[in-house]
């Protein structure tokens, strides 16, 4: 099988096993266990945010159990793009592909800057933006060298990151107090009232951060040895792993002292541990250093995800077809890796030069990344409903359990998240719509090229 492009290299290589796919699933997301989520406490409180996080966790669990049906039935690198294109035609494919691209291309700069800021604390003489750009160079290279190498590295980083979270829970457990966790837990109040609800809704993006990008495993489907068997196992065990870790991290961090001191900082876990073991403990220094593995695992995994999405869109003529070339030796979409990285590096160095809505560019694009994710979730579930009706005989090695309730709840919960996000981030939503509209205009103008590409024989 070739890419269908004259003179192009062979197709992606099928080398990934179940454990590696699980490592990608968890690794894509695990940085969200280390930072970002605690901002939800600022508006919702510990108890209010727990309710919000459980709602979002249920949405993701139902989504993944349903999404897996699509991934195994249509195991293509395009993931959501391929599903929506099959269900709703080229326009549906465009919307899902563009939303997924925004999610995966716009998330890595924030993580790269977090890596830069982290190392800058340890080595003040280093420029955090140069570190962030350097991280792109290192991990783009690792992704280009081969998916087997990239996935093995991702698995190692994921295991180390999970181990560190378990160490954190064990070390702070003696200092845990339920009274600490529940004090002022309903948006600053000890008892629930309707006044806590706005804060709980405003905290939705920070709950989504716990699980954002787990769906990226779908984009490695063409490189899996046995996607119809391995992907369901990887997805189900992956989401259960992440839900358990999210609950544990929130509970132990919030119960060791004054949780309000952790609500607006980027390093809640080290600060929570410091309250138990002191600032000079070897446990604390280990956490600070090994916490980097969580950031690296997510950053590296999302590079793999965005490159496959760019590759799939270019292969179908939705992006310049030059981006669909596969490296002749490593059989990885090297040009797609570099293209997404170029966007990320530009964003890193534009962080303080471009801003709107009173936030830095990085904060803005993270929010747009969430908008892209929610859009894609809704389109994917609608594709599931459509294909169940129009293609009942399609091979489905995995079928969504409790259909139609699981996918229906996913759509409902995602719609709640979308409406809430629009209400609290209207300016960024308008920019997001402008990006989709501009891309759609180009999509319409390139119809002739896509038609010509469709006539290229694929062996």
Buried (B, 14 or more C-beta within 10 A) or exposed (E): EBBBBEEBBEBBBBBBBBBBBBBBBBBBBBBBBBBBBBBBBBBBBBBBBBBBBBBBBBBBBBBBBBBBBBBBBBBBBBBBBBBBBBBBEBEBBBBBBBBBBBBBBBBBBBBBBBBBBBBBEEEEEBEBBEBBBBBBEEBBBBBBBBBBBBBBBBBBBBBBBBEBBEBBBEBBEEBBEEEBBBBBBBBBBEEBEEEBBBBBBBBBBBBBBBBBBBBBBBBBBBBBEEBBBBBBBBBBBBBEBBBEBBBBBBBBBBBBBEBBEBBEEBBBBBBBBBBBBEEEBEBBEBBBEBBBBBBBBBBBBBBBBBBBBBBBBBBBBBBBBEBBBBBEEBBBBBBBBBBBBEBBBEBBBBBEEEBEBEBBBBBBBBBBBBBBBBBBBBBBBBBBBBBBEEEEEEEBBBBBEEBBEBBBBBBBBBEBBBEBBBEBBEEBBEBBEEBBEEBBEEBEEBEEEBEEBEEEEEE
